[in-house]
């Protein structure tokens, strides 16, 4: 390439988002553009859904404008109509939008867990979320309007979660708190002046006032706070958006710092408006003079999938067996991965491009085999990437009037200093380009083609220890949201095997997959296939003669299981013959049934930063919308020189992981050795009972009822979720998913020798009362480098004012004597007993605590979440002196 070797400083290259929202919405002069609302393909056609989405967006835009002091509104919104619905004249063709990347999805709840609108948030305070989920019933059943309020208001409540990373000000898990002093308990809400009645609903539909439990000094279980319909406060949208007077977010002047809610926990007692005003959006906004125009809403319909493989066959593809590995991987894509009904073409390029085949529709397996026959097997010549791309456009135009919404899978291993010559054409084409960079010398500007078209980015190395090329092709999904059609990779494993030695393993095929199941074995050197032994869970035996080897692809053997694969553990043993070589096994399958969603893994690389910022790696493991908990999740990060590091991701609510048991597994990654491209792969092995669903965070408040002029009117109760409804036993399962590629910059040479990483922030500090002024502080230990290793020492601080424990103020706050407190290795639960007797605090005083860790190189971790304790002298003389905390 013609670019300097510091190519990784290109800002464009750093947006290595994979499966992360926010790639599409643009903010233009206060107006949010290209907000995508996608309807799941499994939803039956219902025009009322579309009409009510339109009404909701109009209402939300005006409400948002008022709530943000005339700074923001919704300008253009695109609604994706499923391809299963009838076509209409006003539906345009989908271009680069997709269900997988939509900000708002409309989908039925999996297992009836109600119609609560919610936002999936996996980042900390101020970080964007993944999507907002609304159900068809929420959008069409007007009976729900009483409890949730107008739909436009609900959308604004959720938008603040998704876009600005604020959290709820109510809390179903801790509905009351003690304000201190001799006051009665209060409902968790914002502001504290919000009026309402504390009642218990009786079986006959009447109510009685709540009682206080002496032991906890909180209201009894079953007590509900019923808000008054007529309030004299305009706040707060993150508490209860259904009250007519509520039009604003809580700010410094009215934020309730004592409430036991997620906003206080996650955002260190800052108000929601404070978090919004420090967002990047706010920094580039000004109040508008005139009211905004009504949003423009466009309806788009997904067409059949149209895709062209654009494959590099230049001379360098002849080295490191690249052309052979390309054939193996692309064949898996054509035979196993791409969905039935898709149209596929093949283009190869070196100095010039050649159309190997125009578009053919995959109507049956014979078309797949025909397409595989057009994949290249020889290499020679130079690298002209744009000629390959332009040739693919011609392939599309032979069948369609334009190239909008068509996909290109572009693979190259070479440098080409003219790649930017087709950037304008690509940008205007409306097509999507997924890029696969093969080897360390692939063109540095390649990813720009993916960035400008919303495509996926992958990288594969020449290392024989990784199955990167096959993983990349397996990761190119249509993004349609119809998981029942998509191929799912269950296994992808490589091993160097000496002559006559064995490669063994087990693949768990669970009850959610089993259709279209393929076992593919590849080997790198010998022309003699290995001996293959595969046993299904019932003991049925498959042997070498059952595997098919294709004449044009001598080092691949493929077995397709007929019908539905038996659920359970499949065991394989592969004996290498006469040459030491690399062997791989790849297993793919599809959903067993169209109605039961398969267990699905979505790797999320939040961002790439310049060194020494850590990279946060998340993987969402779910079935439908149920989190799958208790799985073992290993991320492998491979640099382009083939050096790989394994990292276990955890769902423990500590370190990089925000919420425990929400099915999102997270970890900090700090062991960078080199700059440039890296790729990510995530392996998941699940055992037994999974799918315990915790109550969703970040949902819209369901008002149990309202007090109207002194009369309590109850809403119909929300359907309760019974625990046994949501205990799903999916059995053992295996998954492997590619997280695509990202670019690292700023790593200094020899960086592994110097410790620049502090311990991570502690996010789960909690306090429990032990009686007699004793408090027990507990938290999860951080590491020496973020959540890896062991820190050197702790500092614990206390104050009667939470703001004295934030950021710079932490240093000067009152220290707690931590003598006798041992350090534990990262991930271990720790506790420390604190005696508050000498403080001589009066009854009801609130004391706030925070903690931070420091490592052996004096790198100081960020201060933790702030925990609140209340010194309580009991009201009842029958119990001894007691202390209580939240």
N, C-alpha and C positions, 0 to 999 in steps of 0.2 A: 504493500500500500504506500501511498505517497505521504501519508500523515506522519507527524513526528511521533516519537515513542511515548510521549506523555498523552496519548489519545484518551486515556480514561478521565481526563479532566473535563471532557465534554459534558456539560450539564445534562444534555438530552439522554446520554447513555445511562444516567444514574436512576432514571425512573424505572427501576426493574420491578414493576408491580405485576403480580401474578395472582389473579383471582382476588383482587382488592378493588373495592368500589372506588368512586371518586375519580376514576380515570376519565369519565365522560362529562360530568357537569361542569359548565363554565360559568364564571361570574362576570357579567358584563354590565358595568355601570349600575350596580345594585340589582340587576335582574339575573336570576339563575336560568341558564339556558341548557337545553338538552337533558332535562331530567327524564329518566326512562322509567316507566311503569309497565311491567311485563306480566301478562296473564299466563299462568302455567298451562301447558298443552293438555293436561288432564282435566281441566275445568270444562264442563259442558257449555255450549254456546248460550249466552244470556246477555241480550243487549242492554238490560237494566244495569249490569255491571259497568259497561262502558259509559252509559249516561250518567251514572252516579259518580264515576271517576271524574268526569268532566265537571260536574257540580262541585265535587270535593276540592278540586284544584283551584277553581275560581274563588271559592270561599276561603281556602287556605292562603291564597296569594294576598288578599286584602287583609286578612287577620295577621299574617306574618309582617306585612308592611307596618301596621300599627304597633305590633309587639316589638319591632326592632327600631322604633323611633324613626320610621320612614326611610330605613336604609336598604331593606331587602324585599324582593317579591319574586314570584315565579313568572318567568317571561315566556319560555317555550317548553312544552312537555310532549314527549312522544309515548304513545301507548302501543305496546306490541300485542297484536291479536294473534292467538295460536293458529297454526296452519290447518288445524282440524276444524276451524270454524268456516262457514260459507264465505266465499270472497265477495267483496262489495266494491262498487265503483270508487268510493272515497278512501279505500285502503291503499296506501302506497307500499312500495317494496321495502323491506328492512334492508338497511345497508350495513353499518358497522355496529348497530345496537344488538344486544343479545340478552336473553333471560339471565344468564350467568353474571352479566355485568350490571344488571338493572339496579337502580337505587331502591325501587319499591317493587315487591313481587306480590301477586295476588294468587294465593294457593290455598287449597283446603288444608285444615290442620290434619296431620297424620295421627290417627287414634284421636277420638273426639276430646281434644283438650281445650274446647271453648274458642271464643272469637276474639280474645284479647289481641288488639294490635300491639306489636312490640318491635323493637329494633335489636338486631344482633350486634352487641358491642363487645369487642375483644381487646380493645386498647384502654389506656388509662384516661385520666381527665384531659379533655381537649383533643383527644384523638378521634378521627372519624370511625364510624361503625361500618358493618358490611352490607346490610340491607334492612329495609322495613318490610315486615310481613303483615299483610291484611288478608282476611278471609273473604270469600264471596258473600257469606252470610252477613259479615260486618258491613259490606258495601250495599247489600240489597234489603236487609231486614230493618225496617224503620222502628221496630219495637226496641232496638238496642240504643236508639238515639237518646232516650232519657238517661240511661246510665253512663254512656260515654260522652254525651254532648254531640254537637254538630261535627260531621266527619272532617270538615276543613280544619277545625280546631285540633282534632286528634292528629291530623297529618302534621300540623305545626309542632305539636308536642313531640312527635316521633322525629321530625326533621331536625329538631334541636339535638336529640340524641345522636342522630346519624352524622350530621354535618359538623356539629360543634363539640361533640363529646361531653355533653352535660348528662347528669343522672337524675333519677327521680327524687322528689322531695317527700313522697309518702313511702311507707315501708310495711308491706303485709306481714313481714316476719318479725318486725319490732314496731307494732302500731302505736305504742305509747312510750313516753319517757318521763323522767322526773326532772322538773325544772330546777329543783333545789329549794332552799329555804323551807318554810312550812307549807309550800303550795301543794295543791292537788296535782296528780299526774296530768299530762297534756297529750293530745293526739300528735303523732309525728306528721308535721305539715309545715308549710311556708306560706304566709308569715304566721307567727305565733298568735296573732290577733284574729285569725280566721274563725268565725263563729259557728257553733254547732252544738248538738246534744249528745251526751254519752249514754247509750241505752243498750239493753239486752233484748233481743227479739224473742218473744215467747211463742210456744207452739200454736196458740190460738190467734197469732197475728198481732197481738197487742205488745207493748213494750214496757219495761221497767227501768229505772235508772241503774247505772253500773255501780258496783261496790269496789272499794280498794282492797287489794290483798295485803295484809299486814307484812308478810315476809318480803315481798318484792317492792311494796309501796307503789305498785302500778295497778291499773284496772284489771279485774278478773278476766279470765279467758272467755270468749263469747261476747265481750263488750265491743260495740261498734260506735264510731264517731259519725253522726249523721250531720252533714254540713247544712247550714241554712241557705235557702235559695237566694235570699237577698242579702248580699254582703256589701259592706262599704269600702272594700279594698279591691284594687285592680289586679292583685297578684294572688296565686302565681300559676303560670301555664304549666310548669313542671310538677305542680301539685294536682290541681283539679281544673282541667280545661273546660269542664261542662257547665260551670257556674257563669251566668250571663255577664256579671261585672268583671270577670277575670279576663284581662287583655294584655297583661304585661308579665315579664319575668321578674323574680325577686332580685333586688340589687342590694348594695351595701346597707342602705338605710332600713330595709325591712327583712333581711335574711335571718332565718332562725338558726343560730349556731348550736342550739342545744338538741335539735331534733336528731333522732337516731336513723338517719336515712343515707342512701348511697351517695347522694351529692356531697354531704359533709365528709363521709368516709373517703370517697375517691378524690375529692377536690380540696381536701384540707380546709373545710369550713368556709370556702369561698362561695359567694352567691353564684347562681347560674348566669346572671347578666354579666358578672365580672369575668367569667370564663368566656362568654361570647365576645365581650369587648376586647379580649386579648387574642382572638383568633386572627389568622391571616386574612380571612374575609373582611373582618371589621377594619383592619389596617388600610385596606384599599377601598373603603366605602365612605360616602358622604350622605347626609340626609338629603332626600329629594324634595324639590319644591312642590311639584304637582303629584296628584295620585297616579299610581302606575296604570298602564293599559291592562286590559284583561289578558290572561295568559293565552297564547296560541297553542292549541292542542292538535297534534297530528296523529292519525291512526295508521300504524304500519302492520303489515302482515308478513309473517315468515313464509318464504317460499321453500321449495325443495332445496337440498344442499347441493351446491355446485362447487367443485374443487379441482384444481389442477396441481399436480406435482411438478415442481420445476427443479431439476436435479443436475448438479454440477458433475460433468464427466471430463474435466480438464486433466492434464497430465499428472498433477499432484494427487489426484484421486487414486492413482495406481499404487501409491505408497501406503505402508501400514495396513494393507488389505482393506483400504477404505471402500473401494468399489464393491468388494465382496460383502462387507458389513452393511453397506447401503442397500444392497439387494436383499439381504436377510431382513433388515428392519422395514424397508418399504413394502416388502412382500407381506409381512405381518400386518401392516397398515391396510393394505388392499384386501387381503383375504379375511382378516379378522376384526379390524378396528372400525373402519368407516361404516356408517349405518346403511342398511338396505334402503333402496330408493334414491340414494344419492347419485349425482352425475359426476364422473371422474375422467380427467384427461391427463396425459403424461407428456412433459416437455423435457428434453435434455439440452444442456448448453456447454460449450467451451468457448472458442472464439466466436461462434455463431450458435443460434438455437435451432433445434430440430423438433418438430411436433411428432412424437412417437405414436400418439393416438389422440383423435378428437374425443369429445365427451361421449361416454357410454354410461347408460343408467344401470345401476346394480339391481337387476330384477331377480337374479338368482346366483347361486355359487359359480355357475359356469362363466358368467361375466367377470366375476372376481378373478378366476383363473386366467381368462383372456387378458385382463388388465395386467396381471402379474407378469405375463409374457412380454410386455412392452418395457419392463424395467431394465436399466442398462447393466451390462456385465463387463464393458471394457472402457478404458480411459485414455485420453490424449488431448493435447492442445492447451490453449490459454483459458482465461476466465473473463467472460463478459456477462455480468449479472443482469444488466438492464436488457440485454437481448433476450434472456430467458423470460424475464417478467413481461416484456412486450409481446413475446410469442404466446404467453398464457392469455393475455388480453385478447389476442386474435382467436384463440381457442374458444373463449367465452362468447365473443361477438359473432362467431359462426352460428351460434344457436340462439343467443339472446340479444335484444336491442341495445343493452348497455352492460357494463361490468359491475353494476352496483350489487353489493351483497355476495359477490363471488369470492371464493377463498383460494389463496395460493399457499402451498407449502414449499418454501424455498430453502434448499440445502446447498451450502457451499463450504469448501475448505480453503478457498484461495483469496488472494488480495486482488482488488480491482479498484484503481483510483478513479474510475469513471462512474462508480455506482450512483453518485449524486446527480448524474445527468438525467435520470428518470424520476427524481423526487417529485417534481411538479405533476407529472402524469399520474404517478402513484397516488398522490394526495387527492387529485381530482377524480380518480377512478371509482371511488366508492367501494373498492374491493378491500379485502382484509389479507394481509400477508403475515403468515406465521414463519418465523425464521429458525433454522437449525444451523448453528455454527459448529463445524466439525474440525477438530484439531486446533493447535495453538495459533495458526496463521490466518484463520478466517477473517475476512474483511471487517475492520473495526467499525465501519459505519453501517454494517448489516442490520443491527438492531433498530436503527432509525426507521427502516422500512416497516418494522413491526410497530414501533411507537406511533408513527404517524397514521397507521391504519387500524390501531386497536387490536393487533394480532398478538399471538403468544410468542414467547422467546425461549429457545432451548439451546443448550450447548452440549456437545459430546466430545470426549477426549479420545486419544488413541490408546489410552491405558486399557490393557486387557483385563484389568480387575473390575471394570465397570461395564454395565450393559447399557451405557448412556444413549446410544443411537436408537436402540429398540425402545427404551423408556421414553425418549422424545417423541417418536412416532405414536406411541401408545397414549401420550398425553394430549394429543391434538383432538379435543372433543369439539362438538358442534356448538356447545354453549346454549342449546335449545331449552334446557330445563327438563327435558323428557329423559330421565335417567333409565327408564325401562328399555330404551332403544340403545343406550350407549354401552360400548365395550368397557369392561372393568378389568384392570390388571391385578391378578391375585399374587403372582410371583414373578420375580426377576432377579436371577442370581447368577454369579459367575464364579468359576473356580479354576485355578491352574491345577491340572491333573497329570501326574507322571504316567509313563507307560504301564499298562496293566492295573493301574490304581482306580479307586472308586470315588464318585461324587454321590452323596446321599442327601435325602431331605424329606420333609413333609409339607404338603400344601393343604390348608383347611378350606374346603369348599362349604360355605355356610348355606343356611336355608333361604337366603335372599337372592342367591345367584344359582347358575347351573345350566342355563340355556347357552347354546353356541360355545361350548367349552373346548379350548384348544390347549394342548401341551406341545411346546416347540422346543426342540433341543438343537443347539448349534455347537460346532467345534471349529477350531481355527486352522489346523494344519493338515491333518491326515485326510486321505480320501476314503479310508475305511471308517464306517460309522461306529460309534461306541455300541456296546451291548446295552439295551434299554429294558429295564424292568419297572413296571408301574402297577400298583395294586390299589383298587378302589376300597372304600370302607367296608364293603360287604365281602371282600376277598376276591373279586373278579380280577383276573390277571391280564395285563396288556404287555406284549413283548416287542422286540425289535421289528419283527415282520408286520406288526400292526401299524407302525409308523410309516409315513410316506415321504420319500426323498425325491425331490424334483431334479430332472436332468440338468436344468440350467442353474441349479443352486445346490451343488453337491454336498455342501457342509451344513445342511439344515434337514432335520427330520420333524414331521408334523403329524400329530394324532388329533383327530376331531372326535370327541365323545358323542355318540349318537343320542338323540333325545335329551333328557334332562340328566345332568351328572348327579350321581349319588351324593347326598350331603354327608359331610364328615371329613376325616383325615385321609388324604391320598398319600401313599408312600412311594418314593421313587429311588432307584439305585441305578447309576449309570457307570458302566465299566469302560474306561478308556482302553484302546487297543495298543498299537505299536509305537505311537509317537507322543512325547510329552506335549501338551497343548492346553489352550484355554477352552473350557466347556461352559455353556450357559443353558439355563432353563427359563422359559417364559411361559406363564399360564394366563390366559384371558378367558372371560366368560361374560354373559349378560344376565340381566335380572330374570329370575325364575318366573315371576308373574308380573303382569302389567299393573296389578293393584297393590302389591306389597313393595315399597321402595327398597332398593338394595342399600346395604351399608356402604357409605361413600366417604372418601377421604379427599379433603381439599387443602393442599399446602398453601400457606399464605406468607409470602415474604413481605414484611411490612414496608421496608425501604432499604436502600443501600445508602450508606453514609460514607463520608470520609472517615478513615481511621482517625482517632481511636474510638469513635462512636460504635457501640455494639450493634450487631444486626439482630433483630428479634425475629425468630422463626416460630410461626404458629402452624398447627395442622388441625383442621376441624374434622372430627370424626362423627358422622351422624347417620341416622336412618330416618328418612323423611325429615321431619324437623325435630326428632328426638336426639338429644346428645347421647353418644355412646361412651360410657365411662369404663374405667378399669382396664383399658387396653395398654399394651406396651408399644410405644411409638418411638422409632429411631429415625433421626434425620441424618442423611449423609451429605456432606458438603464437599464437592470435588473442585479443585482449582484446574485451570486449563493445562497444567503440566502433569495432571493425573494424580496429584497428591490428594488423598481423601481423609476426612475426619468424620467420625460418628458421634452423634450427640443425642442423648435420650431427652425427649420432650415430656413435660409433666403437666398434669391437670390438677395441681395441688393448691391453687389460689395464692402462690407465693412467687416472689421474683418477677419474671416476665409474665406470669400467668395471673390474669386479673380475678377470675371467678373460679372457685374450686368446683369440680364435677359438672362443668357446663359442656363437656365434650370438645373443648378447645384446649389443645395441648401446646405448651409454649416453653421457650428457653432462650436465653441470650447466647449468641455465638461470638466468641472473641478470638479464637485461635487462627487469625489470618496470617499467612506467611508471605503471600505475594499479591500484587495488584492484578487487575484484569478480570476476565470472565470466570465465573464459578457456576456450577450447576448444583441443584438441590434435588434430592430424592428422599421420599419418606416411606418407611416400611411400618406397617401396623399389624400386630398379631393380637387378636382378642380372644379371651377365654370366657366361655360360659355366659352367665347372666350379665347382660349389659343393659344399656338403654334405661337405666333409672333416670327419670327426668326430674330435674329440679325445677322449681317454679321459675318462670322466665323473669329476668330482670328487664328494666327499661321498657315496660309496657304502659299503656294508657290507663289512667285511674278509672275504675268501675265504681260509680257512686252507688252505695247500697240503698240510698233513698235521699230525700231532702226534707228539711223542716220548712214548711210554708206557713207564715203567720202563726207560728206556735203549734201547728198540726204536723205530725210526722207522716209523710207519705213514703212507703217503702217501694223500691223497684222490684220486679221479679228477681229472685236470687240468681246469682251466677251459677252455672252448672258446676258442681264440685268434681274435681278429678280424683277418682279413687286410686290409691297406690297400685292396686293389682291391675288396673287398666294399663298401666304404663311400664310394667315390668315385662320387657320383651326379651325372650330368651332366643338370641340369634345363633347360639352355639359358637364353636370356635370359628374364627374367620381370619383370612390372610388378605392383605391389600398392599400394593406398592403403587405410589403415585409420584409422577415427576412434578417438581415445583418450578421447573423452568430455570432460566439463567439470570444472573444478576452481575453487576460490575462493581468491583471494589477499587477504591482509589486512596492514595495517601499513606499506604503502608510503607514505613521506612525500612531500609535494608537491615537485616538482623534484628527485626523488631521483637522476635520471640525472647530475646535476652532481657529486655527491660520491662518492668512491671508498670504499665500505665493505666491499668483498669482498676477502678475502685470496687468495693463490695456493692451489690445492688441495693436498691431501696427496699426496706421492709414494708410490706403493704398490709400485713394482717396482725398488727399489734392489737391485743385485746386485754381487757381488765376485768377480773372477777373479784367480788368482795369475799373475804374469808372471816369477817367478824373482828371485833376489837381493833378497829383502825388498820387491819391488815388487808393489803390488796395483793392479788396475784396477777402479775403481768405475764402474758405469753405471746410468742411470735415464732415465725419460722426463720431459722438461721440463714443469713446470706453467705456468700462465699468470699474468697480473696479477690477473684476476678468476677464481678457480678454474681452469678449463682453457681460458680465453680470453685471448689476448694474450701478454705477455712480462713475467716478474717482473724485479725490480731486482738482487737478489743472493741467494747461497746461504750457509747456515751448515752445516758438516759437523762432527759431534762423534764422539768415540770413547771407549770405556770397556771394561774387562774384565768389567763387570757390566751385562747388558742393561737391568736395571731403572733404571740411572742415565741412560738415554736416553729414558725415557718421560715425557710430559707436562711437569710443572713442573721435573723434575730436568734436563731437556735443557739448560736455560739455564746450569747450573753445570758441566756436563761439560767434559772437555778438548776444546778446539777444534782442528781440523785447518786448517793454512794453505792457503787456497784461492786464493792468488795465481795469476793467469794463467787462472783459470776463467771462460770467457765465458758469458753468458746466451743461451739459445736460445728461440725462440718455442714456445708450448705444443704438445706432441705430438711434438717432435723428440727423438730418442735422444741423450743426452749421456754423456760419460765423463770421468774424471779419474784421473790416475795418482798413487798415493800411495806414498811410500817409508817403510818402517817400520824402517829400519836403526838410526836413532838411538834407537829405543825400547829397544834392548838387552834384548829379551824372550827368555826361555829357550824352548827347543824345546817346541812343543805348546801354547803360550799361545793362548787364544782372545781375539780382539779383536772387539768389536762396533762397528758404525758406524751412524749415522743422519744424515739430511739434512733441512733444511727451507728453504723459499724465503720471501723477504720482498719486498713490492712497493714502488713509489715513494712510496706514502702511509704507509709503515711498517705496513701490515697484515701480520701474521705468519702464515704457513701452519702447519698442524699438522705435527709431526715425522713422518718417513716410517716405513715398515716398517724393522725393524732387521736388518742383514745381518751375518753372522758370518764372520770369517776366522780361520784357524789358522796360526800361524807354525810351519812344520815344517822341521826340519833332517833331510834324507833319511837313511834307515837305510843305504842302499847307498853305499859310497864312490865308486862308478864315476860317479855323476851329480854335477854341480856343485851348490853350495848352491841350494836351491830353497825356495819358499814355496808353500803350498797353502791353498786355502780352499774353503768350501762355497757 
